[in-house]
Amino acid sequence: MQDSGDHNPGLPDQVWQAVRSPARQAVLDRLPYADLLDDPDFDRLTRLAAGLFGAPVSLLSLVDVDRQRFPSRLGIEERETPVSLSFCAHAIAAGSDVMVVADATADRRFSGNALVTGPHRVRFYVGAPLVVDGEPIGTLCVLDRLPRAHPNSQLVEQLSLLAGLASSLFSLKERTRSGAMAQRALDREEKRRALALEAASLSSWVWEVRTGRVECDASLPVLFGMKAAKLMRARKFFHAIDRRDVRLADSRFRQALEISDDYFGEYRVRHVEPARWLAARGRVIERDTEGRPLLVFGVNYDITERKTSEERQRLLLRELNHRVKNTLATVQALASQTVRHARDPREFLEAFSSRLQALGVAHGLLSDREWRGIALRDLLRLEITPFDDEKNPRVRLDGADAYLSPDQALGLGMVTHELASNALKYGALSVPMGAVDLSWKIEGRDPSRRLKLAWREIGGPSVSRPDREGFGMILIRRGLDKIISSQVRHEFGLNGVVAEISLPLECGAT
């Protein structure tokens, strides 16, 4: 609907004031005019009104500030006319009475009206006001092209009853439309809520405490290892909680019901593999006059991943604690043995720092892998990098993929570092043309597979067994003592050192 402001389109002041009433305009603005066009209910009323009077024209008219519209019409083609020509505007201003114009040519209000003087040749008019929410919004009217006598009171009353029925239909259809809009909004909200719950992996529920019934999302029973359902007994959910957690869960629920209103709990689900953890949040939202809980709202969600991560962290911390103790013992042994075999403090610092660095490399790699073991190639590459030339590499790695346990990685890392350090000082890496072949292979099948690694120096100076066995040689021979069934063969040759290491591989460590 449009608003023409204070501009009077040519109606008498009393009529214009009635037409432009803000309260009446507010009711008109609420009506779904487009949905009312050619409505069969209204069309039946206009036909009844025309038949009641035996008139050729009948209209259901809504009077706005600039025009009158005809959502239902009989006998004319127009959908609307200017409000300045409206008989119905005068009927609205007249109040609740039915307005009768027996001969428009003899009525000074309408004798010059284009509907009277023009092709429509309106002579007779009877209009009963349509009143919605206490405001006259238009009329149900009949028209004739011939003058008539004033209709009897029975006809006038019947037209008024039909107008009352039309008014009720307007109100009903407007409320139906509002209800439909509210339902659509509710449906959208429900879909939005469901999507949000699904995205957050939440399942909501409402527990009627007295009846023990739980209305829930269909996904809730599935979380508890049951078939999907939207209505369950509360005891079924309690019975599905793991026995290890049921006492604490029950205690917290009772506390919420009796004291705090809010509930929070975490528990495992019984008979679900792999193990599933759920969290629950609830709130008592309604109590009776004596404070007993009536209604509880809540949600459940899967926290298995978090619980698994927490357990993994606890295991890692225990493993780390164990490893730190072992490492401290290893450092202490390194320091003790290095001091024992060093000729002076400077030699001790250099050897001890180098060995600590080798130990730190293996530790760093294991920490990155959360102490789950590391790839042999990665370990060897890190240990030899300080002793090789990146632009002109002289240590060649060759072998199949294999994974080492933490103890194997620490032991083999120390041995490799010691071999490379000695090669740089005395062996093949101490001369420009020297090189090292570091190769390995896997022999046997699970559970008896073994890793065999060979260190062969090529093109280096001739080396011989020293008169005095230093800690480096001891470390090479005994560095894998912690690994059951490991073996180390260390020999001195014309081209440098040859060392062969053999150790068992865990099942599937490739």
For each residue, the residues with C-beta under 8 A, 3 or more apart:
1: 25 28 29 33 64 65
2: 64 65 66 67
3: 25 65
4: 7 9 65 66
5:
6: 20
7: 4
8: 11 13 16
9: 4 16 65 66 82 83 84
10: 84
11: 8 15 16 19 83 84 86 89
12: 15 16 90 93 109
13: 8 16 17
14: 17 18 93
15: 11 12 18 19 89 90 92 93
16: 8 9 11 12 13 19 20
17: 13 14 20 21 93
18: 14 15 21 24 89 92 93 136
19: 11 15 16 24 63 64 65 83 89 92 93
20: 6 16 17 25 65
21: 17 18 24 25 135
22: 25 26
23: 26 27 134 135
24: 18 19 21 27 28 92 135 136 137
25: 1 3 20 21 22 28 29 64 65
26: 22 23 29 30 135
27: 23 24 30 31 132 133 135 137
28: 1 24 25 31 62 64 137
29: 1 25 26
30: 26 27 174
31: 27 28 36 62 132 137 170 174
32: 35 36 173 174 177
33: 1 36 37 62 69 71
34: 37
35: 32 39 173 177
36: 31 32 33 39 42 71 72 170 173
37: 33 34 71
38: 43 71 72
39: 35 36 42 43 71 72 173
40: 43 44
41: 44 45 169
42: 36 39 45 46 60 71 72 166 169
43: 38 39 40 46 47 72 74
44: 40 41 47 48
45: 41 42 48 49 60 72 140 162 165 166 169
46: 42 43 49 50 58 59 60 72 73 74 140
47: 43 44 50 51 58 74
48: 44 45 51 52 162
49: 45 46 52 53 55 58 140 141 142 159 162
50: 46 47 53 54 55 56 57 58 74 75 142
51: 47 48 54
52: 48 49 142 155 158 159 162
53: 49 50 58 126 142 144 151 155 159
54: 50 51
55: 49 50 58 75 124 142 143 144
56: 50 75 143 144 145
57: 50 74 75 76 142 143 144
58: 46 47 49 50 53 55 73 74 75 140 141 142 143
59: 46 70 72 73 74 76 88 139 140 141 142 143
60: 42 45 46 70 71 72 73 130 138 140 166
61: 68 69 70 86 88 127 138 139 140 141
62: 28 31 33 68 69 70 71 130 137 138
63: 19 68 83 86 88 89 92 137 138 139
64: 1 2 19 25 28 67 68 69 83
65: 1 2 3 4 9 19 20 25 83
66: 2 4 9 82 83
67: 2 64 80 81 82 83
68: 61 62 63 64 80 81 82 83 86 88 89 138
69: 33 61 62 64 79 80
70: 59 60 61 62 73 76 78 79 80
71: 33 36 37 38 39 42 60 62
72: 36 38 39 42 43 45 46 59 60
73: 46 58 59 60 70 76 78 79
74: 43 46 47 50 57 58 59
75: 50 55 56 57 58 143
76: 57 59 70 73 120
77:
78: 70 73 81
79: 69 70 73
80: 67 68 69 70
81: 67 68 78 85 86 115
82: 9 66 67 68 85 86
83: 9 11 19 63 64 65 66 67 68 86 89
84: 9 10 11
85: 81 82 113 114 115
86: 11 61 63 68 81 82 83 89 90
87: 90 91 99 101 104 110 113 115 122 125 127 141 143
88: 59 61 63 68 91 92 127 138 139 141
89: 11 15 18 19 63 68 83 86 92 93
90: 12 15 86 87 93 94 99 109
91: 87 88 94 98 99 127 128 129 139 141
92: 15 18 19 24 63 88 89 129 136 138 139
93: 12 14 15 17 18 19 89 90
94: 90 91 97 99 129
95: 129
96: 129 131 136
97: 94
98: 91 126 127 128 129 156 159 160
99: 87 90 91 94 125 126 127 139
100: 125 126 150 151 156
101: 87 104 107 110 124 125 126
102: 106 124 147 148 149 150
103: 106 107 123 124 147 148
104: 87 101 107 110 111 113 115 116 122 123 124 125 147
105: 111 116 123 147
106: 102 103 111 147
107: 101 103 104 110 111
108: 111
109: 12 90
110: 87 101 104 107 113 115 116 122 125
111: 104 105 106 107 108 116
112: 116 117
113: 85 87 104 110 116 117 122
114: 85 117 118
115: 81 85 87 104 110 118 120 122
116: 104 105 110 111 112 113 120 121 122 123
117: 112 113 114
118: 114 115 121
119:
120: 76 115 116 145
121: 116 118 145
122: 87 104 110 113 115 116 125 143 144 145
123: 103 104 105 116 144 145 146 147 148
124: 55 101 102 103 104 142 143 144 145 146 147 148
125: 87 99 100 101 104 110 122 141 142 143
126: 53 98 99 100 101 141 142 151 156 159
127: 61 87 88 91 98 99 139 140 141
128: 91 98 139 140 141 156 159 160 162 163
129: 91 92 94 95 96 98 136 138 139 163
130: 60 62 136 137 138 139 140 163 166 167 170
131: 96 134 135 136 137 164 167
132: 27 31 135 137 167 170 171 174
133: 27 171
134: 23 131
135: 21 23 24 26 27 131 132
136: 18 24 92 96 129 130 131
137: 24 27 28 31 62 63 130 131 132 170
138: 60 61 62 63 68 88 92 129 130
139: 59 61 63 88 91 92 99 127 128 129 130 163
140: 45 46 49 58 59 60 61 127 128 130 159 162 163 166
141: 49 58 59 61 87 88 91 125 126 127 128
142: 49 50 52 53 55 57 58 59 124 125 126 159
143: 55 56 57 58 59 75 87 122 124 125
144: 53 55 56 57 122 123 124 147 148
145: 56 120 121 122 123 124
146: 123 124
147: 102 103 104 105 106 123 124 144
148: 102 103 123 124 144 151
149: 102
150: 100 102
151: 53 100 126 148 155 156
152: 155 156
153: 156 157
154: 157 158
155: 52 53 151 152 158 159
156: 98 100 126 128 151 152 153 159 160
157: 153 154 160 161
158: 52 154 155 161 162
159: 49 52 53 98 126 128 140 142 155 156 162 163
160: 98 128 156 157 163 164
161: 157 158 164 165
162: 45 48 49 52 128 140 158 159 165 166
163: 128 129 130 139 140 159 160 166 167
164: 131 160 161 167 168
165: 45 161 162 168 169
166: 42 45 60 130 140 162 163 169 170
167: 130 131 132 163 164 170 171
168: 164 165 171 172
169: 41 42 45 165 166 172 173
170: 31 36 130 132 137 166 167 173 174
171: 132 133 167 168 174 175
172: 168 169 175 176
173: 32 35 36 39 169 170 176 177
174: 30 31 32 132 170 171 177 178
175: 171 172 178 179
176: 172 173 179 180
177: 32 35 173 174 180 181
178: 174 175 181 182
179: 175 176 182 183
180: 176 177 183 184
181: 177 178 184 185
182: 178 179 185 186
183: 179 180 186 187
184: 180 181 187 188
185: 181 182 188 189
186: 182 183 189 190
187: 183 184 190 191
188: 184 185 191 192
189: 185 186 192 193
190: 186 187 193 194
191: 187 188 194 195
192: 188 189 195 196
193: 189 190 196 197
194: 190 191 197 198 217
195: 191 192 198 199
196: 192 193 199 200 202
197: 193 194 200 202 203 204 217 299
198: 194 195 201 202 219
199: 195 196
200: 196 197 301
201: 198 301 302
202: 196 197 198 299 300 301
203: 197 216 217 219 220 223 299 300 301
204: 197 216 217 220 297 298 299
205: 214 215 216 217 220 297 298 299 300
206: 214 215 216 295 296 297
207: 213 214 234 282 295 296 297 298
208: 211 212 213 214 215 294 295
209: 212 257 292 293 294 295 296
210: 294
211: 208
212: 208 209 233 234 235
213: 207 208 231 232 233 234
214: 205 206 207 208 220 231 232 233 234 237
215: 205 206 208 230 231
216: 203 204 205 206 220 221 229 230 231 232
217: 194 197 203 204 205 220 230
218: 221 222 228 229 230
219: 198 203 222 223 228
220: 203 204 205 214 216 217 223 224 232 237 300
221: 216 218 224 226 227 228 229 232 236
222: 218 219 225 226 227 228
223: 203 219 220 269 276 278 300 302
224: 220 221 236 237 240 269 272 278
225: 222 240 269 270 271 272 276
226: 221 222 229 232 236 240
227: 221 222
228: 218 219 221 222
229: 216 218 221 226 232
230: 215 216 217 218
231: 213 214 215 216
232: 213 214 216 220 221 226 229 236 237
233: 212 213 214 236
234: 207 212 213 214 237 238
235: 212 238 239
236: 221 224 226 232 233 239 240
237: 214 220 224 232 234 240 241
238: 234 235 241 246 249 250
239: 235 236 270
240: 224 225 226 236 237 269 270 271
241: 237 238 245 246 249 267 268 269 270
242: 245 246 267 268 269 270
243: 246 270
244: 268
245: 241 242 248 249 266 267 268
246: 238 241 242 243 249 250 267
247: 250 251
248: 245 251 252 265 267
249: 238 241 245 246 252 253 265 267 280
250: 238 246 247 253 254
251: 247 248 254 255
252: 248 249 255 256 263 264 265
253: 249 250 256 257 263 265 282
254: 250 251 257 258
255: 251 252 258 259 260 263
256: 252 253 259 260 261 262 263 282 283 284 296
257: 209 253 254 284 293 296
258: 254 255
259: 255 256
260: 255 256 263
261: 256 283 284
262: 256 281 282 283 284
263: 252 253 255 256 260 280 281 282 283 296 298
264: 252 279 280 281 282
265: 248 249 252 253 279 280
266: 245 277 278 279 280 303 307
267: 241 242 245 246 248 249 277 278 280
268: 241 242 244 245 275 276 277 278
269: 223 224 225 240 241 242 272 275 276 277 278
270: 225 239 240 241 242 243
271: 225 240
272: 224 225 269 275 276
273:
274: 304
275: 268 269 272 304
276: 223 225 268 269 272 302 304
277: 266 267 268 269 302 303 304 306 307
278: 223 224 266 267 268 269 300 301 302 303
279: 264 265 266 300 301 303
280: 249 263 264 265 266 267 298 299 300
281: 262 263 264 298 299
282: 207 253 256 262 263 264 296 297 298 299
283: 256 261 262 263 296 297 298
284: 256 257 261 262 287 293 295 296
285: 295 296 297
286: 293 294 295
287: 284 291 292 293 294
288: 291 292 294
289:
290:
291: 287 288
292: 209 287 288
293: 209 257 284 286 287 296
294: 208 209 210 286 287 288
295: 206 207 208 209 284 285 286
296: 206 207 209 256 257 263 282 283 284 285 293
297: 204 205 206 207 282 283 285
298: 204 205 207 263 280 281 282 283
299: 197 202 203 204 205 280 281 282
300: 202 203 205 220 223 278 279 280
301: 200 201 202 203 278 279
302: 201 223 276 277 278 305
303: 266 277 278 279 306 307
304: 274 275 276 277 307 308
305: 302 308 309
306: 277 303 309 310
307: 266 277 303 304 310 311
308: 304 305 311 312
309: 305 306 312 313
310: 306 307 313 314
311: 307 308 314 315
312: 308 309 315 316 370
313: 309 310 316 317
314: 310 311 317 318
315: 311 312 318 319
316: 312 313 319 320 370 371
317: 313 314 320 321
318: 314 315 321 322
319: 315 316 322 323 371
320: 316 317 323 324 371
321: 317 318 324 325
322: 318 319 325 326
323: 319 320 326 327 363 366 371 406
324: 320 321 327 328
325: 321 322 328 329
326: 322 323 329 330
327: 323 324 330 331 359 363
328: 324 325 331 332
329: 325 326 332 333
330: 326 327 333 334 359 410
331: 327 328 334 335 356 359
332: 328 329 335 336
333: 329 330 336 337
334: 330 331 337 338 352 355 356 359
335: 331 332 338 339 352
336: 332 333 339 340
337: 333 334 340 341 471 474 475
338: 334 335 341 342 348 351 352 355 471
339: 335 336 342 348
340: 336 337 471
341: 337 338 470 471 474
342: 338 339 345 347 348 351
343: 347
344: 347 348
345: 342 348 349
346: 349 350
347: 342 343 344 350 351
348: 338 339 342 344 345 351 352
349: 345 346 352 353
350: 346 347 353 354
351: 338 342 347 348 354 355 471 472
352: 334 335 338 348 349 355 356
353: 349 350 356 357
354: 350 351 357 358 417 421
355: 334 338 351 352 358 359 414 417 418 475
356: 331 334 352 353 359 360
357: 353 354 360 361 386 417
358: 354 355 361 362 383 413 414 416 417 418
359: 327 330 331 334 355 356 362 363 410 413 414
360: 356 357 363 364
361: 357 358 364 365 382 383 413 417
362: 358 359 365 366 374 379 383 409 410 413 414
363: 323 327 359 360 366 367 410
364: 360 361 367 368
365: 361 362 368 369 374 378 379 382 409
366: 323 362 363 369 371 373 374 406 409 410
367: 363 364 370 371
368: 364 365
369: 365 366 372 373 374
370: 312 316 367
371: 316 319 320 323 366 367 406
372: 369
373: 366 369 403 404 405 406 408 409 506 509
374: 362 365 366 369 378 379 403 404 409
375: 378 379 401 402 403 404
376: 379 380 399 401 402 403 404 412 440 451
377: 380 381 397 399 401
378: 365 374 375 381 382
379: 362 365 374 375 376 382 383 404 409 412 413 416
380: 376 377 383 384 397 416 438
381: 377 378 384 385 397
382: 361 365 378 379 385 413
383: 358 361 362 379 380 413 416 417 420
384: 380 381 387 388 395 397 416 420 436 438
385: 381 382 388 390
386: 357 420
387: 384 395 420 421 423 424 429
388: 384 385 393 394 395 429
389: 392 393 394
390: 385 393
391:
392: 389
393: 388 389 390 396
394: 388 389 428 429 434 435 436
395: 384 387 388 420 429 435 436 438
396: 393 435 436 437 438 439
397: 377 380 381 384 438 439
398: 437 438 439 440
399: 376 377 402 439 440 441 453
400: 440 441 442 510
401: 375 376 377 510
402: 375 376 399 440 442 451 505 509 510
403: 373 374 375 376 506 509 510
404: 373 374 375 376 379 408 409 412 451 509
405: 373 408 409 506 509
406: 323 366 371 373 409 410
407: 410 411 482 483
408: 373 404 405 411 412 480 483 503
409: 362 365 366 373 374 379 404 405 406 412 413
410: 330 359 362 363 366 406 407 413 414
411: 407 408 414 415 479 480 481 482 483 486
412: 376 379 404 408 409 415 416 453 479 480 501 503
413: 358 359 361 362 379 382 383 409 410 416 417
414: 355 358 359 362 410 411 417 418 475 479
415: 411 412 418 419 475 476 479 480 488 499 501
416: 358 379 380 383 384 412 413 419 420 438 455
417: 354 355 357 358 361 383 413 414 420 421
418: 355 358 414 415 421 422 472 475 476 479
419: 415 416 422 423 455 476 497 499
420: 383 384 386 387 395 416 417 423 424 429 436
421: 354 387 417 418 424 425 472
422: 418 419 425 426 427 472 497
423: 387 419 420 426 427 428 429 430 434 436 457 460 496 497
424: 387 420 421 427 429 430
425: 421 422 430
426: 422 423 430 461 463
427: 422 423 424 430 434 457 460 461 463 496 497
428: 394 423 431 434 435 436 457 458 459 460 461 495 496 497
429: 387 388 394 395 420 423 424 434 435 436 457 460
430: 423 424 425 426 427 434 460 461
431: 428 434 459 460 461
432:
433: 459
434: 394 423 427 428 429 430 431 457 458 459 460 461 496
435: 394 395 396 428 429 457 458 459
436: 384 394 395 396 420 423 428 429 455 456 457 458 496
437: 396 398 454 455 456 458
438: 380 384 395 396 397 398 416 453 454 455 456
439: 396 397 398 399 453 454 456
440: 376 398 399 400 402 451 452 453 454
441: 399 400 451 452
442: 400 402 449 450 451 452 505 510
443: 449 450 452
444: 448 449 450
445: 448 449
446: 449 507 508
447: 507
448: 444 445 504
449: 442 443 444 445 446 504 505 507
450: 442 443 444 502 503 504 505
451: 376 402 404 440 441 442 501 502 503 504 505
452: 440 441 442 443 500 501 502
453: 399 412 438 439 440 500 501 502
454: 437 438 439 440 498 499 500 501
455: 416 419 436 437 438 497 498 499 500 501
456: 436 437 438 439 496 498
457: 423 427 428 429 434 435 436 460 493 495 496 497 498
458: 428 434 435 436 437 495 496
459: 428 431 433 434 435 495 496
460: 423 427 428 429 430 431 434 457 463 495 496
461: 426 427 428 430 431 434 496
462: 493 494 495
463: 426 427 460 492 493 496 497
464: 492
465: 492
466: 469 470 473
467:
468:
469: 466 473 474
470: 341 466 473 474
471: 337 338 340 341 351 474 475
472: 351 418 421 422 475 476
473: 466 469 470 476 477 490
474: 337 341 469 470 471 477 478
475: 337 355 414 415 418 471 472 478 479
476: 415 418 419 472 473 479 488 490 499
477: 473 474 488 490
478: 474 475 481
479: 411 412 414 415 418 475 476 488
480: 408 411 412 415 483 486 488 501 503
481: 411 478 486
482: 407 411
483: 407 408 411 480 486 503 504
484: 504
485: 503 504
486: 411 480 481 483 501 502 503 504
487: 500 501 502 503
488: 415 476 477 479 480 499 500 501 502
489: 499 500 501
490: 473 476 477 497 498 499
491: 497 498 499
492: 463 464 465 497 498
493: 457 462 463 496 497 498
494: 462
495: 428 457 458 459 460 462
496: 423 427 428 434 436 456 457 458 459 460 461 463 493
497: 419 422 423 427 428 455 457 463 490 491 492 493
498: 454 455 456 457 490 491 492 493
499: 415 419 454 455 476 488 489 490 491
500: 452 453 454 455 487 488 489
501: 412 415 451 452 453 454 455 480 486 487 488 489
502: 450 451 452 453 486 487 488
503: 408 412 450 451 480 483 485 486 487
504: 448 449 450 451 483 484 485 486
505: 402 442 449 450 451 509 510
506: 373 403 405 509
507: 446 447 449
508: 446
509: 373 402 403 404 405 505 506
510: 400 401 402 403 442 505
